[in-house]
């Protein structure tokens, strides 16, 4: 069976080089810490959980569609995500702090 003469690129795996895969895996771990479960991460990315986990484990080489989804999910451009820039930090949630209660006596 011969390959199509119209498709010169391989079908999968060579779109990303290893350093880009490592940077995307770091962003995936960031998303996992942020969302808590791999199911929520996969839902946010629009990919199956098994595919996301296989990419994170290194058994799946990934592709540019996954890279674009990861970059969009963390709020980076595709180029910034591939070179390994850190995702933008969110402002910490403000919590109201009440002064401690004093025991007895006048304040």
C-alpha positions as CSV (number, residue, x, y, z in Angstrom):
1,X,0.0,0.0,0.0
2,X,1.6,3.2,-1.1
3,X,1.3,6.5,0.7
4,X,-0.6,9.3,-1.0
5,X,1.5,11.5,-3.3
6,X,-0.4,14.6,-2.0
7,X,0.6,14.2,1.6
8,X,4.2,14.9,2.2
9,X,4.0,15.3,6.0
10,X,3.9,12.3,8.2
11,X,0.5,11.5,9.8
12,X,1.4,12.2,13.4
13,X,4.2,12.7,15.9
14,X,6.7,14.9,14.1
15,X,4.8,18.2,14.3
16,X,6.3,18.8,17.8
17,X,9.9,18.4,18.8
18,X,10.7,16.9,22.2
19,X,11.4,20.2,24.0
20,X,8.0,21.5,22.9
21,X,6.4,18.3,24.1
22,X,8.1,18.8,27.5
23,X,6.8,22.4,27.7
24,X,3.3,21.3,26.9
25,X,3.4,18.6,29.5
26,X,4.4,21.1,32.1
27,X,1.4,23.2,31.1
28,X,-0.8,20.2,31.3
29,X,0.4,19.5,34.9
30,X,-0.4,23.2,35.7
31,X,-3.9,22.7,34.3
32,X,-4.3,19.5,36.4
33,X,-3.3,21.4,39.6
34,X,-5.7,24.2,38.7
35,X,-8.7,22.0,37.8
36,X,-8.1,19.0,40.1
37,X,-8.9,16.1,37.8
38,X,-7.8,14.9,34.4
39,X,-11.4,14.6,33.3
40,X,-11.9,18.4,33.9
41,X,-8.6,19.1,32.0
42,X,-9.6,16.9,29.1
43,X,-13.0,18.6,29.0
44,X,-11.4,22.0,28.9
45,X,-9.1,20.9,26.1
46,X,-11.8,19.1,24.1
47,X,-9.8,15.8,23.9
48,X,-10.4,12.4,25.4
49,X,-8.9,11.9,28.9
50,X,-7.0,8.8,27.7
51,X,-5.3,10.8,24.9
52,X,-4.4,13.6,27.3
53,X,-2.9,11.1,29.8
54,X,-1.1,9.3,27.1
55,X,0.5,12.5,25.9
56,X,1.4,13.5,29.5
57,X,2.9,10.0,30.1
58,X,4.9,10.2,26.8
59,X,3.3,7.3,25.1
60,X,1.5,9.6,22.6
61,X,3.5,12.1,20.6
62,X,0.7,14.7,20.4
63,X,-0.1,17.1,17.6
64,X,-0.5,20.8,16.9
65,X,-4.3,20.6,17.6
66,X,-3.5,19.5,21.2
67,X,-0.8,22.1,21.5
68,X,-3.3,24.9,20.4
69,X,-5.9,23.6,22.9
70,X,-3.4,23.6,25.8
71,X,-2.2,27.1,24.9
72,X,-5.8,28.4,24.7
73,X,-6.6,26.7,28.1
74,X,-3.8,28.4,29.9
75,X,-4.2,31.7,28.3
76,X,-1.0,31.8,26.2
77,X,-0.4,32.1,22.5
78,X,0.7,29.0,20.7
79,X,4.3,30.2,20.2
80,X,4.6,31.2,23.9
81,X,3.3,27.8,25.0
82,X,5.8,25.9,22.7
83,X,8.8,27.9,24.0
84,X,7.9,27.3,27.6
85,X,6.6,30.6,28.9
86,X,4.8,30.4,32.2
87,X,1.0,30.9,32.1
88,X,-0.3,34.2,33.4
89,X,-0.9,34.4,37.1
90,X,-4.4,34.9,38.3
91,X,-5.1,37.5,40.9
92,X,-5.5,35.8,44.3
93,X,-9.0,35.6,45.6
94,X,-9.8,38.3,48.1
95,X,-11.0,37.1,51.4
96,X,-12.5,39.2,54.2
97,X,-10.4,39.1,57.3
98,X,-12.1,40.0,60.6
99,X,-10.0,41.2,63.4
100,X,-9.5,38.7,66.2
101,X,-11.9,38.8,69.1
102,X,-10.4,40.0,72.4
103,X,-11.4,38.4,75.6
104,X,-12.7,40.6,78.4
105,X,-11.9,44.2,79.2
106,X,-12.4,47.3,77.2
107,X,-10.8,47.5,73.8
